[in-house]
Amino acid sequence: MSESGTSAAPTQVEERLRAALAARAHSVRPADLRPLGPPTAADRPAGWFCAGSP
């Protein structure tokens, strides 16, 4: 990931970025990846329906 793309030694920025991404990845738990439940009537704002002409 260095500028030239040929160097095997990572730069300081690459090391810091890699460490930050690894720390963030370790903070994600399985519960964070579960889909949310389906919306309920309480989740919908009142008055957002089309009932035709008044």
PDB file with one MODEL, atoms N, CA, C and O in Angstrom:
MODEL        1
ATOM      1  N   MET A   1       0.798  -1.190   0.000  1.00  0.00           N
ATOM      2  CA  MET A   1       0.000   0.000   0.000  1.00  0.00           C
ATOM      3  C   MET A   1       0.845   1.261   0.000  1.00  0.00           C
ATOM      4  O   MET A   1       0.318   2.354   0.207  1.00  0.00           O
ATOM      5  N   SER A   2       2.103   1.135  -0.220  1.00  0.00           N
ATOM      6  CA  SER A   2       2.953   2.319  -0.283  1.00  0.00           C
ATOM      7  C   SER A   2       2.751   3.014  -1.614  1.00  0.00           C
ATOM      8  O   SER A   2       2.085   2.482  -2.501  1.00  0.00           O
ATOM      9  N   GLU A   3       3.323   4.201  -1.759  1.00  0.00           N
ATOM     10  CA  GLU A   3       3.108   5.008  -2.958  1.00  0.00           C
ATOM     11  C   GLU A   3       3.561   4.310  -4.224  1.00  0.00           C
ATOM     12  O   GLU A   3       2.858   4.344  -5.234  1.00  0.00           O
ATOM     13  N   SER A   4       4.709   3.687  -4.186  1.00  0.00           N
ATOM     14  CA  SER A   4       5.216   3.047  -5.397  1.00  0.00           C
ATOM     15  C   SER A   4       4.571   1.689  -5.646  1.00  0.00           C
ATOM     16  O   SER A   4       4.525   1.222  -6.784  1.00  0.00           O
ATOM     17  N   GLY A   5       4.077   1.059  -4.595  1.00  0.00           N
ATOM     18  CA  GLY A   5       3.452  -0.241  -4.737  1.00  0.00           C
ATOM     19  C   GLY A   5       4.447  -1.381  -4.790  1.00  0.00           C
ATOM     20  O   GLY A   5       4.043  -2.539  -4.900  1.00  0.00           O
ATOM     21  N   THR A   6       5.743  -1.087  -4.717  1.00  0.00           N
ATOM     22  CA  THR A   6       6.750  -2.144  -4.788  1.00  0.00           C
ATOM     23  C   THR A   6       7.426  -2.398  -3.448  1.00  0.00           C
ATOM     24  O   THR A   6       8.046  -3.446  -3.267  1.00  0.00           O
ATOM     25  N   SER A   7       7.323  -1.473  -2.515  1.00  0.00           N
ATOM     26  CA  SER A   7       7.983  -1.619  -1.231  1.00  0.00           C
ATOM     27  C   SER A   7       7.209  -2.574  -0.337  1.00  0.00           C
ATOM     28  O   SER A   7       5.982  -2.502  -0.268  1.00  0.00           O
ATOM     29  N   ALA A   8       7.906  -3.460   0.344  1.00  0.00           N
ATOM     30  CA  ALA A   8       7.261  -4.406   1.245  1.00  0.00           C
ATOM     31  C   ALA A   8       7.094  -3.819   2.634  1.00  0.00           C
ATOM     32  O   ALA A   8       6.291  -4.325   3.418  1.00  0.00           O
ATOM     33  N   ALA A   9       7.828  -2.766   2.958  1.00  0.00           N
ATOM     34  CA  ALA A   9       7.754  -2.158   4.288  1.00  0.00           C
ATOM     35  C   ALA A   9       6.588  -1.180   4.345  1.00  0.00           C
ATOM     36  O   ALA A   9       6.538  -0.234   3.559  1.00  0.00           O
ATOM     37  N   PRO A  10       5.644  -1.394   5.270  1.00  0.00           N
ATOM     38  CA  PRO A  10       4.503  -0.472   5.376  1.00  0.00           C
ATOM     39  C   PRO A  10       4.937   0.873   5.960  1.00  0.00           C
ATOM     40  O   PRO A  10       5.876   0.948   6.753  1.00  0.00           O
ATOM     41  N   THR A  11       4.248   1.914   5.558  1.00  0.00           N
ATOM     42  CA  THR A  11       4.537   3.249   6.077  1.00  0.00           C
ATOM     43  C   THR A  11       3.864   3.422   7.431  1.00  0.00           C
ATOM     44  O   THR A  11       3.052   2.595   7.846  1.00  0.00           O
ATOM     45  N   GLN A  12       4.211   4.505   8.110  1.00  0.00           N
ATOM     46  CA  GLN A  12       3.616   4.782   9.422  1.00  0.00           C
ATOM     47  C   GLN A  12       2.107   4.982   9.296  1.00  0.00           C
ATOM     48  O   GLN A  12       1.354   4.543  10.166  1.00  0.00           O
ATOM     49  N   VAL A  13       1.663   5.628   8.244  1.00  0.00           N
ATOM     50  CA  VAL A  13       0.235   5.855   8.032  1.00  0.00           C
ATOM     51  C   VAL A  13      -0.482   4.527   7.830  1.00  0.00           C
ATOM     52  O   VAL A  13      -1.567   4.313   8.370  1.00  0.00           O
ATOM     53  N   GLU A  14       0.126   3.634   7.051  1.00  0.00           N
ATOM     54  CA  GLU A  14      -0.476   2.320   6.829  1.00  0.00           C
ATOM     55  C   GLU A  14      -0.582   1.539   8.128  1.00  0.00           C
ATOM     56  O   GLU A  14      -1.598   0.891   8.381  1.00  0.00           O
ATOM     57  N   GLU A  15       0.443   1.593   8.943  1.00  0.00           N
ATOM     58  CA  GLU A  15       0.426   0.892  10.234  1.00  0.00           C
ATOM     59  C   GLU A  15      -0.685   1.440  11.126  1.00  0.00           C
ATOM     60  O   GLU A  15      -1.420   0.677  11.751  1.00  0.00           O
ATOM     61  N   ARG A  16      -0.803   2.765  11.180  1.00  0.00           N
ATOM     62  CA  ARG A  16      -1.832   3.374  12.022  1.00  0.00           C
ATOM     63  C   ARG A  16      -3.223   3.056  11.503  1.00  0.00           C
ATOM     64  O   ARG A  16      -4.132   2.790  12.290  1.00  0.00           O
ATOM     65  N   LEU A  17      -3.399   3.082  10.194  1.00  0.00           N
ATOM     66  CA  LEU A  17      -4.687   2.760   9.607  1.00  0.00           C
ATOM     67  C   LEU A  17      -5.051   1.303   9.870  1.00  0.00           C
ATOM     68  O   LEU A  17      -6.188   1.001  10.233  1.00  0.00           O
ATOM     69  N   ARG A  18      -4.109   0.417   9.691  1.00  0.00           N
ATOM     70  CA  ARG A  18      -4.354  -1.004   9.946  1.00  0.00           C
ATOM     71  C   ARG A  18      -4.744  -1.240  11.403  1.00  0.00           C
ATOM     72  O   ARG A  18      -5.663  -2.010  11.682  1.00  0.00           O
ATOM     73  N   ALA A  19      -4.053  -0.583  12.329  1.00  0.00           N
ATOM     74  CA  ALA A  19      -4.364  -0.735  13.750  1.00  0.00           C
ATOM     75  C   ALA A  19      -5.753  -0.186  14.069  1.00  0.00           C
ATOM     76  O   ALA A  19      -6.493  -0.787  14.847  1.00  0.00           O
ATOM     77  N   ALA A  20      -6.110   0.947  13.475  1.00  0.00           N
ATOM     78  CA  ALA A  20      -7.424   1.542  13.718  1.00  0.00           C
ATOM     79  C   ALA A  20      -8.540   0.647  13.184  1.00  0.00           C
ATOM     80  O   ALA A  20      -9.558   0.456  13.848  1.00  0.00           O
ATOM     81  N   LEU A  21      -8.348   0.104  11.993  1.00  0.00           N
ATOM     82  CA  LEU A  21      -9.362  -0.777  11.412  1.00  0.00           C
ATOM     83  C   LEU A  21      -9.506  -2.067  12.211  1.00  0.00           C
ATOM     84  O   LEU A  21     -10.617  -2.566  12.388  1.00  0.00           O
ATOM     85  N   ALA A  22      -8.403  -2.603  12.687  1.00  0.00           N
ATOM     86  CA  ALA A  22      -8.462  -3.821  13.504  1.00  0.00           C
ATOM     87  C   ALA A  22      -9.186  -3.545  14.814  1.00  0.00           C
ATOM     88  O   ALA A  22      -9.984  -4.369  15.260  1.00  0.00           O
ATOM     89  N   ALA A  23      -8.921  -2.408  15.435  1.00  0.00           N
ATOM     90  CA  ALA A  23      -9.593  -2.063  16.688  1.00  0.00           C
ATOM     91  C   ALA A  23     -11.094  -1.907  16.459  1.00  0.00           C
ATOM     92  O   ALA A  23     -11.903  -2.351  17.274  1.00  0.00           O
ATOM     93  N   ARG A  24     -11.452  -1.286  15.366  1.00  0.00           N
ATOM     94  CA  ARG A  24     -12.872  -1.105  15.051  1.00  0.00           C
ATOM     95  C   ARG A  24     -13.538  -2.445  14.772  1.00  0.00           C
ATOM     96  O   ARG A  24     -14.671  -2.669  15.199  1.00  0.00           O
ATOM     97  N   ALA A  25     -12.865  -3.327  14.073  1.00  0.00           N
ATOM     98  CA  ALA A  25     -13.421  -4.642  13.764  1.00  0.00           C
ATOM     99  C   ALA A  25     -13.650  -5.453  15.029  1.00  0.00           C
ATOM    100  O   ALA A  25     -14.612  -6.218  15.108  1.00  0.00           O
ATOM    101  N   HIS A  26     -12.790  -5.297  16.004  1.00  0.00           N
ATOM    102  CA  HIS A  26     -12.941  -6.047  17.253  1.00  0.00           C
ATOM    103  C   HIS A  26     -14.081  -5.507  18.112  1.00  0.00           C
ATOM    104  O   HIS A  26     -14.536  -6.189  19.030  1.00  0.00           O
ATOM    105  N   SER A  27     -14.545  -4.295  17.826  1.00  0.00           N
ATOM    106  CA  SER A  27     -15.632  -3.723  18.617  1.00  0.00           C
ATOM    107  C   SER A  27     -17.009  -4.157  18.110  1.00  0.00           C
ATOM    108  O   SER A  27     -18.008  -3.920  18.788  1.00  0.00           O
ATOM    109  N   VAL A  28     -17.083  -4.785  16.938  1.00  0.00           N
ATOM    110  CA  VAL A  28     -18.352  -5.241  16.382  1.00  0.00           C
ATOM    111  C   VAL A  28     -18.681  -6.620  16.942  1.00  0.00           C
ATOM    112  O   VAL A  28     -17.862  -7.538  16.905  1.00  0.00           O
ATOM    113  N   ARG A  29     -19.903  -6.740  17.462  1.00  0.00           N
ATOM    114  CA  ARG A  29     -20.354  -8.006  18.046  1.00  0.00           C
ATOM    115  C   ARG A  29     -21.460  -8.609  17.175  1.00  0.00           C
ATOM    116  O   ARG A  29     -22.042  -7.901  16.353  1.00  0.00           O
ATOM    117  N   PRO A  30     -21.757  -9.884  17.336  1.00  0.00           N
ATOM    118  CA  PRO A  30     -22.828 -10.502  16.535  1.00  0.00           C
ATOM    119  C   PRO A  30     -24.166  -9.778  16.660  1.00  0.00           C
ATOM    120  O   PRO A  30     -24.916  -9.702  15.687  1.00  0.00           O
ATOM    121  N   ALA A  31     -24.473  -9.250  17.831  1.00  0.00           N
ATOM    122  CA  ALA A  31     -25.741  -8.533  18.004  1.00  0.00           C
ATOM    123  C   ALA A  31     -25.805  -7.292  17.124  1.00  0.00           C
ATOM    124  O   ALA A  31     -26.890  -6.879  16.714  1.00  0.00           O
ATOM    125  N   ASP A  32     -24.658  -6.696  16.832  1.00  0.00           N
ATOM    126  CA  ASP A  32     -24.623  -5.521  15.968  1.00  0.00           C
ATOM    127  C   ASP A  32     -24.938  -5.870  14.520  1.00  0.00           C
ATOM    128  O   ASP A  32     -25.332  -4.997  13.748  1.00  0.00           O
ATOM    129  N   LEU A  33     -24.772  -7.116  14.147  1.00  0.00           N
ATOM    130  CA  LEU A  33     -24.958  -7.539  12.757  1.00  0.00           C
ATOM    131  C   LEU A  33     -26.344  -8.107  12.488  1.00  0.00           C
ATOM    132  O   LEU A  33     -26.693  -8.359  11.335  1.00  0.00           O
ATOM    133  N   ARG A  34     -27.138  -8.312  13.535  1.00  0.00           N
ATOM    134  CA  ARG A  34     -28.483  -8.855  13.352  1.00  0.00           C
ATOM    135  C   ARG A  34     -29.374  -7.808  12.702  1.00  0.00           C
ATOM    136  O   ARG A  34     -29.267  -6.620  13.008  1.00  0.00           O
ATOM    137  N   PRO A  35     -30.254  -8.245  11.806  1.00  0.00           N
ATOM    138  CA  PRO A  35     -31.183  -7.273  11.221  1.00  0.00           C
ATOM    139  C   PRO A  35     -32.180  -6.800  12.274  1.00  0.00           C
ATOM    140  O   PRO A  35     -32.503  -7.526  13.215  1.00  0.00           O
ATOM    141  N   LEU A  36     -32.656  -5.584  12.101  1.00  0.00           N
ATOM    142  CA  LEU A  36     -33.673  -5.065  12.996  1.00  0.00           C
ATOM    143  C   LEU A  36     -34.986  -5.781  12.745  1.00  0.00           C
ATOM    144  O   LEU A  36     -35.191  -6.362  11.679  1.00  0.00           O
ATOM    145  N   GLY A  37     -35.860  -5.741  13.712  1.00  0.00           N
ATOM    146  CA  GLY A  37     -37.178  -6.349  13.545  1.00  0.00           C
ATOM    147  C   GLY A  37     -37.999  -5.562  12.539  1.00  0.00           C
ATOM    148  O   GLY A  37     -37.654  -4.428  12.207  1.00  0.00           O
ATOM    149  N   PRO A  38     -39.076  -6.151  12.054  1.00  0.00           N
ATOM    150  CA  PRO A  38     -39.923  -5.435  11.097  1.00  0.00           C
ATOM    151  C   PRO A  38     -40.568  -4.222  11.774  1.00  0.00           C
ATOM    152  O   PRO A  38     -40.774  -4.233  12.988  1.00  0.00           O
ATOM    153  N   PRO A  39     -40.886  -3.187  11.009  1.00  0.00           N
ATOM    154  CA  PRO A  39     -41.506  -1.999  11.596  1.00  0.00           C
ATOM    155  C   PRO A  39     -42.885  -2.323  12.154  1.00  0.00           C
ATOM    156  O   PRO A  39     -43.593  -3.185  11.633  1.00  0.00           O
ATOM    157  N   THR A  40     -43.249  -1.636  13.199  1.00  0.00           N
ATOM    158  CA  THR A  40     -44.571  -1.802  13.802  1.00  0.00           C
ATOM    159  C   THR A  40     -45.379  -0.536  13.547  1.00  0.00           C
ATOM    160  O   THR A  40     -44.859   0.446  13.018  1.00  0.00           O
ATOM    161  N   ALA A  41     -46.650  -0.565  13.925  1.00  0.00           N
ATOM    162  CA  ALA A  41     -47.508   0.609  13.747  1.00  0.00           C
ATOM    163  C   ALA A  41     -46.963   1.786  14.544  1.00  0.00           C
ATOM    164  O   ALA A  41     -47.122   2.933  14.127  1.00  0.00           O
ATOM    165  N   ALA A  42     -46.330   1.529  15.675  1.00  0.00           N
ATOM    166  CA  ALA A  42     -45.783   2.600  16.502  1.00  0.00           C
ATOM    167  C   ALA A  42     -44.584   3.274  15.822  1.00  0.00           C
ATOM    168  O   ALA A  42     -44.263   4.421  16.134  1.00  0.00           O
ATOM    169  N   ASP A  43     -43.929   2.576  14.905  1.00  0.00           N
ATOM    170  CA  ASP A  43     -42.771   3.133  14.206  1.00  0.00           C
ATOM    171  C   ASP A  43     -43.168   4.096  13.097  1.00  0.00           C
ATOM    172  O   ASP A  43     -42.359   4.919  12.670  1.00  0.00           O
ATOM    173  N   ARG A  44     -44.407   3.998  12.630  1.00  0.00           N
ATOM    174  CA  ARG A  44     -44.856   4.824  11.512  1.00  0.00           C
ATOM    175  C   ARG A  44     -45.427   6.142  12.038  1.00  0.00           C
ATOM    176  O   ARG A  44     -46.187   6.148  13.006  1.00  0.00           O
ATOM    177  N   PRO A  45     -45.065   7.251  11.404  1.00  0.00           N
ATOM    178  CA  PRO A  45     -45.642   8.527  11.843  1.00  0.00           C
ATOM    179  C   PRO A  45     -47.119   8.611  11.470  1.00  0.00           C
ATOM    180  O   PRO A  45     -47.530   8.113  10.422  1.00  0.00           O
ATOM    181  N   ALA A  46     -47.905   9.235  12.321  1.00  0.00           N
ATOM    182  CA  ALA A  46     -49.338   9.385  12.076  1.00  0.00           C
ATOM    183  C   ALA A  46     -49.579  10.346  10.918  1.00  0.00           C
ATOM    184  O   ALA A  46     -48.836  11.314  10.751  1.00  0.00           O
ATOM    185  N   GLY A  47     -50.596  10.090  10.128  1.00  0.00           N
ATOM    186  CA  GLY A  47     -50.971  10.986   9.054  1.00  0.00           C
ATOM    187  C   GLY A  47     -50.257  10.734   7.734  1.00  0.00           C
ATOM    188  O   GLY A  47     -50.420  11.517   6.798  1.00  0.00           O
ATOM    189  N   TRP A  48     -49.491   9.695   7.631  1.00  0.00           N
ATOM    190  CA  TRP A  48     -48.770   9.391   6.401  1.00  0.00           C
ATOM    191  C   TRP A  48     -49.505   8.319   5.606  1.00  0.00           C
ATOM    192  O   TRP A  48     -48.922   7.286   5.277  1.00  0.00           O
ATOM    193  N   PHE A  49     -50.745   8.546   5.302  1.00  0.00           N
ATOM    194  CA  PHE A  49     -51.479   7.593   4.495  1.00  0.00           C
ATOM    195  C   PHE A  49     -52.294   8.354   3.466  1.00  0.00           C
ATOM    196  O   PHE A  49     -52.593   9.536   3.639  1.00  0.00           O
ATOM    197  N   CYS A  50     -52.642   7.674   2.413  1.00  0.00           N
ATOM    198  CA  CYS A  50     -53.411   8.295   1.346  1.00  0.00           C
ATOM    199  C   CYS A  50     -54.808   7.683   1.376  1.00  0.00           C
ATOM    200  O   CYS A  50     -54.986   6.505   1.066  1.00  0.00           O
ATOM    201  N   ALA A  51     -55.787   8.485   1.747  1.00  0.00           N
ATOM    202  CA  ALA A  51     -57.152   7.980   1.867  1.00  0.00           C
ATOM    203  C   ALA A  51     -58.024   8.445   0.712  1.00  0.00           C
ATOM    204  O   ALA A  51     -59.242   8.274   0.761  1.00  0.00           O
ATOM    205  N   GLY A  52     -57.449   9.014  -0.302  1.00  0.00           N
ATOM    206  CA  GLY A  52     -58.245   9.495  -1.426  1.00  0.00           C
ATOM    207  C   GLY A  52     -58.575  10.962  -1.273  1.00  0.00           C
ATOM    208  O   GLY A  52     -57.962  11.660  -0.466  1.00  0.00           O
ATOM    209  N   SER A  53     -59.548  11.440  -2.048  1.00  0.00           N
ATOM    210  CA  SER A  53     -59.930  12.854  -1.990  1.00  0.00           C
ATOM    211  C   SER A  53     -60.726  13.132  -0.724  1.00  0.00           C
ATOM    212  O   SER A  53     -61.503  12.287  -0.278  1.00  0.00           O
ATOM    213  N   PRO A  54     -60.535  14.315  -0.142  1.00  0.00           N
ATOM    214  CA  PRO A  54     -61.310  14.654   1.073  1.00  0.00           C
ATOM    215  C   PRO A  54     -62.753  14.962   0.789  1.00  0.00           C
ATOM    216  O   PRO A  54     -63.514  15.261   1.710  1.00  0.00           O
TER     217      PRO A  54
ENDMDL
END
